[in-house]
Amino acid sequence: MQSYLYIALFAPLVSSLFAAIFAQQKKIQLVGIITSILIALSFFASVELLVYLMQTNKIVHATLFDWIVIGDMNVKFGFTVDHVTAVMMVVVTLVSALVHIYSNYYMEHDKSFNRFFSYLSAFVFSMLVLVMSDSFLGLFIGWEGVGVCSWLLIGFWYYKKDETRDVNPSISPSWAANEAFIMNRIADLGLLIGIFLIFWNVGSLKYNDFFAAIPNLNHGLLVAIGIALFIGAMGKSAQFPLHTWLADAMEGPTPVSALIHAATMVTAGVYLVIRANPLYSQIPGVGYFIAVLGTFVAIFAASMALVNRDLKRVIAYSTLSQLGYMFAAAGLGAYWVALFHLAAHAFFKALLFLSAGNVMHAMHDELDMFKMGGLKKYMAKTYLMMGIASLALSGIYPFAGFFSKDTILEVAFNEETYGIWFVLWFTAGLTAFYSFRQVFLVFHGDERFHELGIHPHEAKPYALWAMAPLAVLAVIAGFFKEEFVEFITKFLPPYEMSEHTEHLVWFFIIVTMGIALTGIFIAYKKYANGLRRDPKVENSFLYKLLFNQYYIPIFYEKAFAKPYKELSDIAWKEIDQEIVDATVDGIAKAVEVTGDVSRRAQNGNLSTYLKWMAFGLIFISLIALISVVVK
Amino acid sequence: MSHILSILIFFPLVAGLLGFLINQKSIRVYGIAVATIEFLLSLWLWFGFDGSNPGMQFQEFIPLIPSFGINYYLGVDGISLFIIVMTTLMTLLGIVGLSVKKDLKNMIITLLFLEVAMVGVFVALDVILFYIFWEFSLVPMLYIIGAWGGDKRLYAAIKFFIYTFAGSLVMLVGILFMGYLYYKTTGHWSFALTDWYKMVLPLDLQKWLFIAFFLGFAIKVPMFPFHTWLPYAHGQAPTVGSVILAAVLLKMGTYGFVRFSLPLFPDAAVAYITPIAIIALIMIIYTAMVAYAQKDMKQVIAYSSISHMGVIILGTFAMNVEGIGGSIFLMLSHGIVSGALFMLVGVIYDRRHTKLMSEFGGLASVMPTYATIFGIMTMASVGLPLTIGFIGEYLSLAGFFKVSPILTVIGGTSIIVGAVYMLSVLKKSFFGPITKEENKHLSDLDLKEKFALIPLVAIVIWLGIYPKPILEPINTSTKALVAFMHKKAQTKEAKATIHVSKALKEIKK
């Protein structure tokens, strides 16, 4: 089985290196095809591993070679495929393979076609390292690796110039890329501190060694580790207050948004919490905090999605919101539920983004939904796909999102955290509203794009075929819930609902479906029959607050970025040059001046010498006299 | 093989002298050939080195002034081995990538003399010999900055010389006093480092001597607030001067800490951990901010060096194998990465005769290979895992975490502030549209530049993925060093702080 592990892991690396050879050349179609095949190969190997695990229940290990061995630090490149990893691998490689195929269409006219595939495959490799490593430092390799790939891909169109926030809220691709990288780095420091804590207290960074040592560690230390690791998770999964980069990351090409900023990378934080479940189940206080923060992010992000006009940003906020759901579940101890929602979300959210990609192509990269409308006539298949994805996202039966989201709500109720339940329930309504606001604005109503001189067209068939498996999964994934639970609880702790909750299952279904359908209905009423803008609403304080993301990006710029820049200038010009260096030069000057003054003593003039000699004699005699007198 | 160290010192010396006889036209080939042979010799040294032996190897001992115990005494261990290899490598690549036209012959001869001094510093085990090489290294660098530098080259060269020289003089006083102490306790003179190691000094004496050595090393590193000579030196020095300065000369200071301060004065070193750590934190954060404020690309790299040296200092004073070993590794990786970055700045300077980032913008579109290598080096500089930059930074911080978690959290911001200034260089110079007409037709890297840079890229990735060949000898020698310090330490505080790794404890049992 190890060979499958290596194939799954290294096929994307080979793919990336292969594409990198041609990175600076003009488009070569073969690069797109071969990379897609290699990623698909990785997918089949992952499926093989999953099947093996289902049949035998044996965890696969593989160790390559020593990495960092010094003192007591002993880190090898070790990989392990257990139940959680297998699920993650299948999800990651499936979405990756489909996005690779789709990208052949989406990037077909891009001059850096080959470079794009090199980065994209490098991302898949990093993501697999992240989920397959058997130690925290191995995870950290993948963690930073996906960060760099994300940076490269957000800034893929690096040559675009900076705009003001009014023109483009993300300023420019290279700006957004740097923001994402730096913000993630802040969180990475937390993860690194967690790693140090584990190392010095356990002596090993392997998951299993750490989990085995947990009973011997004191509670305060566990809390510290739990917080440190979660800070890392907050960066990757864009949790408040480190969330602003995700919406700006939409500057990247849309397949990137689908793969990295929706389906896979941003769920790495959730993965970390699920992975460290033996730790978090020991520190329910931290878990509760995670759940509360996740719940807050769920409604906070959903609220911003309500008013945004940017096709991709709405989906980005919804991703943020759904990540909040996952954290809520994981924080409350329902790890498998979080993983289930993670997988289901990966399918329908990737589908949603790729549909948005089709729309963007049809609209010549116009993103303002207020300038679209009526597209269902021109792109019925995309309409269907986006509809499915939105239904799944809204949690409508029998789509995948229904099963996963409903379970999260049940968990929140079961834990008697009714506040969390209520907020998540209400957010479900908001989710349904903004999702269908988007669908109706884009596909229904009057055709507002004619003013722009655009002639929309449907995407190429193979692009639609690449999306089809995601559409199917968005519909049927939920039906495999029983099988999923049976499989995953061999590894993750099971989560049992109390009888009280079990009794209320039908009540939950009705209430949740009710609010979701209400949301869709309101969206239909408001947007399905053309766009009627209300300046009074758009000028209201609340609308502006939401539209400007609660002014948080501006606040960050004013409170952190600008002062840092100003302080840096002061450090350089005022302190380094005016104080530190001036002191050094001052000392040198003082030496020079004293030297210059004392030089006059030796001007070669005999009478001056005699004068000084006389002074000296008198001076010394005086001192001698005084010392005699004093004695 | 037994005289390999002498050969390493004297071969470039002789070759440099013979260089005066070589025709101006063939001097470049000659220089490359000599530097290549020297590099191969150092690889041979590595090949013959026994990684499992923690002690000094290839020792050579010739009495010079026996009555004062001054000898020609050389040796190499896992700590110095790779710094020597890096020195010969960076000298070679510096000569390969050389773009100066003026007085090329003198430049190459100067570089060969500089190589003599640098190798000498790292192999000398007699302290007087060490001091001679240490001071001798100033002369060629003074010449390089003063003769081939920019507009303010004389000011920069003299500042560099006098500043570091002043520090070294204080160190010399310390050296002489230490020799005198040895004479008083044993009755005969010796300046052999291995003899000095055996001396156990009372804490107050240790503290004075520690400070004397500290000043010499700190100015060289350079540590805040003794760092202001560095931006001038880098600002004025030609590319090759900056490469050698950043890659090797700065490492002499941190090497001095590991070779002298820690084993000679372990108690004083432990007693001074907190103030030194605070200076290191200032170096990390403050100079990173200053780097961010720069408008000149080269100055960013210059200040970033100080910031990274701060991490090295933290690792060195972690007093455990992870930290000290990590700091030695970081010395190497910083040498490679900063050397490469200075070369890269040199590339654009040769084309545009400016280093101001406001003059660039959009370079990635016209010079893709250049931008790619710059990007890789940037990632190595910010410590991305699987590049050479990560391992040293990670281990240094991990090591210091044992001493003080809180200070490490502050020091760990280096991964954030480092990303801020490096990414801003990329953004200002390489991304965005091409705004300047002059930049539209810049040529990408030529063959000479590729020859100089691609080996460095290969090393950055190779040692990032598989650092074992280097980490193993470092591990062996550092373990012995820490165990030695632990044994020698007298104060309770020092005994508790100096952390002997578990693996070694078990062996002892």
Chai-1 contact restraints between the chains, C-beta under 6 A:
chainA,res_idxA,chainB,res_idxB,connection_type,confidence,min_distance_angstrom,max_distance_angstrom,comment,restraint_id
A,Q24,B,P368,contact,1.0,0.0,6.0,A-B,restraint_1
A,D66,B,K468,contact,1.0,0.0,6.0,A-B,restraint_2
A,I68,B,I391,contact,1.0,0.0,6.0,A-B,restraint_3
A,I70,B,E322,contact,1.0,0.0,6.0,A-B,restraint_4
A,I70,B,G325,contact,1.0,0.0,6.0,A-B,restraint_5
A,I70,B,L471,contact,1.0,0.0,6.0,A-B,restraint_6
A,I70,B,N475,contact,1.0,0.0,6.0,A-B,restraint_7
A,G71,B,V321,contact,1.0,0.0,6.0,A-B,restraint_8
A,G71,B,E322,contact,1.0,0.0,6.0,A-B,restraint_9
A,G71,B,S501,contact,1.0,0.0,6.0,A-B,restraint_10
A,D72,B,S501,contact,1.0,0.0,6.0,A-B,restraint_11
A,D72,B,K502,contact,1.0,0.0,6.0,A-B,restraint_12
A,M73,B,E322,contact,1.0,0.0,6.0,A-B,restraint_13
A,I141,B,P385,contact,1.0,0.0,6.0,A-B,restraint_14
A,E144,B,L384,contact,1.0,0.0,6.0,A-B,restraint_15
A,E144,B,P385,contact,1.0,0.0,6.0,A-B,restraint_16
A,Y158,B,A364,contact,1.0,0.0,6.0,A-B,restraint_17
A,Y158,B,F431,contact,1.0,0.0,6.0,A-B,restraint_18
A,Y159,B,S365,contact,1.0,0.0,6.0,A-B,restraint_19
A,Y159,B,P433,contact,1.0,0.0,6.0,A-B,restraint_20
A,K161,B,G432,contact,1.0,0.0,6.0,A-B,restraint_21
A,K161,B,P433,contact,1.0,0.0,6.0,A-B,restraint_22
A,S174,B,K427,contact,1.0,0.0,6.0,A-B,restraint_23
A,S174,B,F431,contact,1.0,0.0,6.0,A-B,restraint_24
A,N178,B,L423,contact,1.0,0.0,6.0,A-B,restraint_25
A,N178,B,K427,contact,1.0,0.0,6.0,A-B,restraint_26
A,I182,B,A419,contact,1.0,0.0,6.0,A-B,restraint_27
A,I182,B,V420,contact,1.0,0.0,6.0,A-B,restraint_28
A,R185,B,I415,contact,1.0,0.0,6.0,A-B,restraint_29
A,R185,B,I416,contact,1.0,0.0,6.0,A-B,restraint_30
A,R185,B,A419,contact,1.0,0.0,6.0,A-B,restraint_31
A,I186,B,I416,contact,1.0,0.0,6.0,A-B,restraint_32
A,L189,B,G412,contact,1.0,0.0,6.0,A-B,restraint_33
A,L189,B,I415,contact,1.0,0.0,6.0,A-B,restraint_34
A,F196,B,A398,contact,1.0,0.0,6.0,A-B,restraint_35
A,F196,B,F401,contact,1.0,0.0,6.0,A-B,restraint_36
A,W200,B,K402,contact,1.0,0.0,6.0,A-B,restraint_37
A,S568,B,M289,contact,1.0,0.0,6.0,A-B,restraint_38
A,S568,B,Y292,contact,1.0,0.0,6.0,A-B,restraint_39
A,S568,B,A293,contact,1.0,0.0,6.0,A-B,restraint_40
A,D569,B,A293,contact,1.0,0.0,6.0,A-B,restraint_41
A,A571,B,Y286,contact,1.0,0.0,6.0,A-B,restraint_42
A,A571,B,M289,contact,1.0,0.0,6.0,A-B,restraint_43
A,A571,B,V290,contact,1.0,0.0,6.0,A-B,restraint_44
A,W572,B,V290,contact,1.0,0.0,6.0,A-B,restraint_45
A,W572,B,A293,contact,1.0,0.0,6.0,A-B,restraint_46
A,D576,B,V290,contact,1.0,0.0,6.0,A-B,restraint_47
A,V580,B,P225,contact,1.0,0.0,6.0,A-B,restraint_48
A,V580,B,T228,contact,1.0,0.0,6.0,A-B,restraint_49
A,D581,B,T228,contact,1.0,0.0,6.0,A-B,restraint_50
A,V584,B,T228,contact,1.0,0.0,6.0,A-B,restraint_51
